[in-house]
Amino acid sequence: MSNENEPTIPPADGKGTGAETGNDQEPAFPTVPEKEEQEELKNENSLDFPEDDFKALEKAPGEIADSAPQVKTETAEPEGEAEPEDGMSFLDHLEELRWRLIWSLIAFVVAAIVTAFFSDFLVNQVLIRPLKESGPNIHLQNLVPYGQISLYLQVIVFAAFVLAFPFLVWQIWQFVEPGLHETEKAASRFIIFFISICFFSGIAFGYFVFLPISLKFFAGFGSELIANNIAIQDYISFFMGTLLTTGLVFELPFVSYVLSKIGLLTPAFMRFYRRHAVVALLIIAAIVTPSTDMVTQAVIAIPMIVLYEISIYISAAVQKKRNKKMMEEGVA
């Protein structure tokens, strides 16, 4: 029996089920009324962005950035670019260097003109004289057509460099001096004179000591049946190389003085490394000496060792003066 109180579901089409009506087809799905469909579309449209928002999105990125709130940040403004201690910029230094080079070139040309007037004396009495005094078994010969022209030009250039050396050093020092500290400037009160004296002393040692000993050794070595005919280009190379080497080696006291004056070198340090320095100087003498014999190496090594010892005394004198000055400042 069926329960009268049980609710009955009306058929979808309102005509009853297919079994009751005798229709074997499946029941059709319910359709949505047009009114409900319109309301649903209206609700979907309500989810869209407002028109004002679309206009905001269409703005250019620059306009959006301008319309955004600006956050002010306080930054320390630079007080100004740091200027060099000497008040000169990089371009000013280049201009200064250019003028120093121009003046050096002018001085070199003037010295070359002066030495050109004495070229015969420099060749005959200065260049060839040590070779003549070395012995009768050694002679010069020219092997190329332009050999003597090249010889005269090299003698003029070398003599002009030696003559203009103090002025060239002064120009270099004038360019470097503005960038030095006060202590470094105080260490160079007589720097031009000191460098020139050391250089000319080395030139004199090379010409009056090193060259005669070396040439006499070369002239007396070997068989008497073999004539020592030396090419003029080889001799001038040996001559200038020897004098330049001795001139630079004799700058060792100046280097020791400057380093001791600014406190980078002490006599205790030089005494402690004396043995190492002697070995190093012997190696340097073997490298810079034009020949391979022990005599010429000893001739150049012994003065270097003597200069090293002199440099120790110079450093000790400078340190003693510095210590005395520091004590006086401490008492004051």
C-alpha positions as CSV (number, residue, x, y, z in Angstrom):
1,M,0.0,0.0,0.0
2,S,1.1,3.5,-0.8
3,N,1.5,6.1,1.9
4,E,-0.9,8.9,1.3
5,N,1.3,11.3,3.1
6,E,4.3,10.6,0.8
7,P,5.0,13.5,-1.5
8,T,4.8,12.9,-5.1
9,I,7.2,14.5,-7.7
10,P,5.3,15.8,-10.7
11,P,6.7,14.8,-14.0
12,A,9.0,17.3,-15.8
13,D,6.7,17.7,-18.7
14,G,3.6,17.8,-16.5
15,K,2.2,14.8,-18.4
16,G,3.5,11.9,-16.3
17,T,6.3,9.4,-16.9
18,G,6.8,7.5,-20.0
19,A,5.8,4.3,-18.3
20,E,2.4,5.6,-17.3
21,T,1.8,7.3,-20.7
22,G,3.1,4.4,-22.6
23,N,5.9,6.4,-24.2
24,D,9.2,4.6,-24.3
25,Q,11.3,7.8,-24.9
26,E,13.5,9.2,-22.1
27,P,12.3,12.2,-20.2
28,A,13.6,15.6,-21.5
29,F,15.8,17.8,-19.4
30,P,14.2,21.0,-18.0
31,T,14.9,24.2,-19.9
32,V,15.9,27.5,-18.3
33,P,13.4,30.2,-18.8
34,E,14.5,33.3,-20.8
35,K,14.0,35.6,-17.8
36,E,16.3,33.6,-15.6
37,E,18.9,33.4,-18.4
38,Q,18.9,37.2,-18.8
39,E,19.3,37.6,-15.0
40,E,22.3,35.2,-15.1
41,L,24.0,37.1,-17.9
42,K,23.4,40.3,-16.1
43,N,25.1,38.9,-13.0
44,E,28.1,37.9,-15.1
45,N,28.4,41.3,-16.6
46,S,28.4,42.8,-13.1
47,L,31.8,41.0,-12.5
48,D,33.5,43.1,-15.2
49,F,35.9,46.0,-14.3
50,P,34.4,49.4,-14.2
51,E,35.0,51.7,-17.1
52,D,37.1,54.0,-15.0
53,D,39.5,51.1,-14.2
54,F,39.9,50.3,-17.9
55,K,40.8,53.9,-18.6
56,A,43.3,53.8,-15.8
57,L,44.9,50.7,-17.3
58,E,45.1,52.3,-20.7
59,K,47.4,55.0,-19.3
60,A,51.0,55.0,-20.4
61,P,53.5,53.6,-18.0
62,G,55.1,57.1,-17.6
63,E,51.7,58.6,-16.6
64,I,51.1,55.9,-14.1
65,A,54.5,56.5,-12.6
66,D,53.7,60.2,-12.4
67,S,50.4,59.7,-10.8
68,A,51.9,57.4,-8.1
69,P,52.8,59.0,-4.8
70,Q,56.3,60.2,-4.7
71,V,58.5,59.0,-1.8
72,K,61.0,61.6,-0.9
73,T,64.4,60.3,0.2
74,E,67.1,62.5,1.6
75,T,70.5,61.9,0.0
76,A,73.7,63.6,1.0
77,E,74.7,65.9,-1.8
78,P,78.3,65.7,-2.8
79,E,80.3,68.6,-1.6
80,G,82.4,68.6,-4.7
81,E,84.9,66.4,-6.4
82,A,88.1,65.9,-4.5
83,E,90.9,67.9,-6.1
84,P,94.5,66.8,-6.1
85,E,96.7,68.2,-3.4
86,D,98.6,70.3,-5.9
87,G,95.4,71.7,-7.3
88,M,96.0,70.3,-10.8
89,S,93.8,68.0,-12.8
90,F,94.9,65.1,-14.9
91,L,94.8,67.2,-18.1
92,D,96.9,69.9,-16.3
93,H,99.5,67.3,-15.5
94,L,99.6,66.1,-19.1
95,E,100.1,69.7,-20.2
96,E,102.8,70.1,-17.6
97,L,104.5,66.9,-18.8
98,R,104.3,68.1,-22.4
99,W,106.1,71.4,-21.7
100,R,108.7,69.6,-19.6
101,L,109.5,67.3,-22.5
102,I,109.6,70.2,-24.9
103,W,112.1,72.1,-22.8
104,S,114.2,69.0,-22.3
105,L,114.2,68.5,-26.1
106,I,115.2,72.1,-26.7
107,A,118.1,71.7,-24.2
108,F,119.2,68.5,-25.8
109,V,119.2,70.1,-29.3
110,V,121.2,73.1,-28.0
111,A,123.7,70.7,-26.4
112,A,124.0,68.7,-29.6
113,I,124.7,71.9,-31.6
114,V,127.5,72.8,-29.2
115,T,129.0,69.3,-29.2
116,A,128.8,69.2,-33.1
117,F,131.3,72.1,-33.2
118,F,133.8,69.9,-31.2
119,S,133.0,66.6,-32.9
120,D,136.6,66.2,-34.3
121,F,138.1,66.8,-30.8
122,L,135.6,64.4,-29.2
123,V,136.3,61.6,-31.7
124,N,140.1,61.9,-31.9
125,Q,141.0,63.0,-28.4
126,V,138.2,61.6,-26.3
127,L,136.8,58.5,-28.0
128,I,140.0,57.0,-29.5
129,R,142.5,58.1,-26.9
130,P,141.9,55.2,-24.4
131,L,142.3,52.7,-27.3
132,K,145.6,54.3,-28.4
133,E,147.0,54.1,-24.9
134,S,146.1,50.5,-24.4
135,G,148.9,49.2,-26.7
136,P,150.1,49.1,-30.3
137,N,148.5,45.7,-31.0
138,I,144.9,47.1,-31.3
139,H,143.4,49.2,-34.1
140,L,140.1,50.5,-35.3
141,Q,138.7,49.9,-38.7
142,N,135.6,50.9,-40.6
143,L,133.7,48.1,-42.3
144,V,130.7,50.0,-43.9
145,P,130.6,53.1,-46.2
146,Y,128.6,55.1,-43.7
147,G,130.5,53.9,-40.6
148,Q,132.2,57.2,-39.8
149,I,129.1,59.2,-40.3
150,S,127.3,57.0,-37.9
151,L,130.2,57.2,-35.5
152,Y,130.1,61.0,-35.5
153,L,126.4,61.1,-35.0
154,Q,126.6,58.7,-32.0
155,V,129.4,60.7,-30.4
156,I,127.4,64.0,-30.8
157,V,124.2,62.4,-29.3
158,F,126.1,60.8,-26.4
159,A,128.1,64.0,-25.6
160,A,124.9,66.1,-25.8
161,F,123.1,63.8,-23.3
162,V,126.0,64.0,-20.8
163,L,126.2,67.8,-21.2
164,A,122.5,68.3,-20.8
165,F,122.1,65.7,-18.0
166,P,121.7,68.2,-15.1
167,F,119.0,70.2,-17.0
168,L,117.1,67.0,-17.9
169,V,117.1,65.9,-14.3
170,W,115.9,69.3,-13.2
171,Q,113.0,69.1,-15.6
172,I,112.0,65.7,-14.3
173,W,112.3,66.9,-10.7
174,Q,110.1,69.9,-11.4
175,F,107.4,67.6,-12.7
176,V,107.5,65.2,-9.8
177,E,108.0,67.7,-6.9
178,P,104.4,69.1,-6.6
179,G,103.1,65.6,-5.8
180,L,105.6,64.9,-3.0
181,H,105.0,65.4,0.8
182,E,106.9,67.9,2.8
183,T,109.3,65.3,4.2
184,E,110.1,64.2,0.7
185,K,110.7,67.7,-0.5
186,A,113.0,68.4,2.5
187,A,115.0,65.3,1.4
188,S,115.7,66.8,-2.0
189,R,117.1,70.2,-1.2
190,F,120.3,69.7,-3.2
191,I,119.0,66.8,-5.3
192,I,120.0,68.1,-8.7
193,F,123.5,68.8,-7.6
194,F,123.8,65.5,-5.8
195,I,122.6,63.4,-8.8
196,S,124.8,65.3,-11.2
197,I,127.9,64.8,-9.0
198,C,127.2,61.1,-8.7
199,F,126.6,60.7,-12.4
200,F,129.7,62.7,-13.5
201,S,131.8,60.8,-11.0
202,G,130.7,57.5,-12.5
203,I,131.5,58.8,-16.0
204,A,134.9,59.8,-14.9
205,F,135.6,56.5,-13.2
206,G,134.5,54.6,-16.3
207,Y,136.7,56.7,-18.6
208,F,139.8,57.0,-16.6
209,V,139.8,53.7,-14.7
210,F,137.5,51.1,-16.2
211,L,138.2,51.7,-19.9
212,P,142.0,51.7,-19.7
213,I,142.2,48.6,-17.6
214,S,139.8,46.7,-19.8
215,L,141.4,47.8,-23.1
216,K,144.9,47.0,-21.9
217,F,143.7,43.5,-20.8
218,F,142.1,42.9,-24.2
219,A,145.2,44.2,-26.1
220,G,147.6,42.0,-24.2
221,F,145.6,38.9,-24.1
222,G,146.0,36.2,-26.8
223,S,148.6,35.5,-29.5
224,E,150.8,38.2,-30.9
225,L,150.4,36.8,-34.4
226,I,146.7,37.8,-34.4
227,A,146.0,41.5,-35.0
228,N,143.3,43.1,-32.9
229,N,141.3,45.0,-35.6
230,I,138.2,46.3,-33.8
231,A,135.2,47.4,-35.8
232,I,134.4,51.0,-35.0
233,Q,130.7,50.2,-34.2
234,D,131.6,47.6,-31.7
235,Y,134.1,49.9,-30.0
236,I,131.6,52.8,-29.7
237,S,129.0,50.5,-28.3
238,F,131.5,49.2,-25.7
239,F,132.6,52.8,-24.9
240,M,129.1,54.3,-24.4
241,G,127.8,51.2,-22.6
242,T,130.7,51.3,-20.1
243,L,130.3,55.0,-19.3
244,L,126.5,54.8,-18.9
245,T,126.8,51.7,-16.6
246,T,129.3,53.3,-14.3
247,G,127.4,56.6,-14.3
248,L,124.2,54.8,-13.1
249,V,126.1,52.6,-10.6
250,F,127.5,55.7,-9.0
251,E,123.9,56.9,-8.2
252,L,123.7,54.4,-5.4
253,P,124.7,56.9,-2.6
254,F,122.0,59.3,-3.9
255,V,119.4,56.5,-3.7
256,S,120.5,55.6,-0.2
257,Y,120.4,59.2,0.9
258,V,116.8,59.8,-0.3
259,L,115.5,56.5,1.1
260,S,117.2,57.1,4.4
261,K,115.8,60.7,4.5
262,I,112.2,59.5,4.2
263,G,112.7,56.6,6.6
264,L,112.6,53.7,4.2
265,L,116.2,52.6,4.7
266,T,118.3,52.3,7.9
267,P,122.0,51.6,8.4
268,A,121.1,48.6,10.6
269,F,119.2,47.1,7.7
270,M,122.1,47.7,5.3
271,R,124.6,46.2,7.7
272,F,122.4,43.1,8.3
273,Y,122.2,42.4,4.6
274,R,125.7,43.3,3.7
275,R,126.7,39.8,2.6
276,H,123.6,39.4,0.5
277,A,124.3,42.8,-1.1
278,V,127.9,41.8,-2.0
279,V,126.7,38.7,-3.7
280,A,124.0,40.6,-5.6
281,L,126.5,43.3,-6.7
282,L,128.8,40.6,-8.0
283,I,126.0,39.1,-10.0
284,I,125.0,42.6,-11.3
285,A,128.6,43.2,-12.3
286,A,128.7,40.0,-14.2
287,I,125.6,40.9,-16.1
288,V,126.4,44.5,-17.0
289,T,130.1,44.0,-17.8
290,P,130.5,43.8,-21.6
291,S,133.2,41.1,-21.4
292,T,133.1,37.7,-19.6
293,D,136.6,37.8,-18.0
294,M,136.9,38.1,-14.2
295,V,139.2,41.1,-14.3
296,T,136.7,43.5,-15.8
297,Q,134.0,42.1,-13.6
298,A,136.1,42.7,-10.6
299,V,136.9,46.2,-11.8
300,I,133.2,47.1,-11.9
301,A,132.2,45.1,-8.8
302,I,134.8,46.5,-6.4
303,P,133.6,50.1,-6.8
304,M,130.0,49.0,-6.4
305,I,130.9,47.3,-3.1
306,V,132.8,50.5,-2.0
307,L,129.7,52.6,-2.9
308,Y,127.6,50.3,-0.8
309,E,129.8,50.9,2.2
310,I,129.7,54.6,1.6
311,S,125.9,54.4,1.4
312,I,125.8,52.8,4.9
313,Y,127.7,55.8,6.4
314,I,125.4,58.2,4.5
315,S,122.3,56.4,5.9
316,A,123.8,56.5,9.4
317,A,124.4,60.2,9.2
318,V,120.9,60.9,7.9
319,Q,119.3,58.7,10.7
320,K,121.4,60.4,13.4
321,K,120.2,63.8,12.2
322,R,116.6,62.6,12.0
323,N,116.8,61.2,15.6
324,K,118.2,64.4,16.9
325,K,115.4,66.4,15.3
326,M,112.8,64.1,16.7
327,M,114.2,64.4,20.2
328,E,114.2,68.2,19.9
329,E,110.6,68.2,18.8
330,G,109.7,65.9,21.7
331,V,111.3,68.1,24.3
332,A,109.6,71.1,22.8
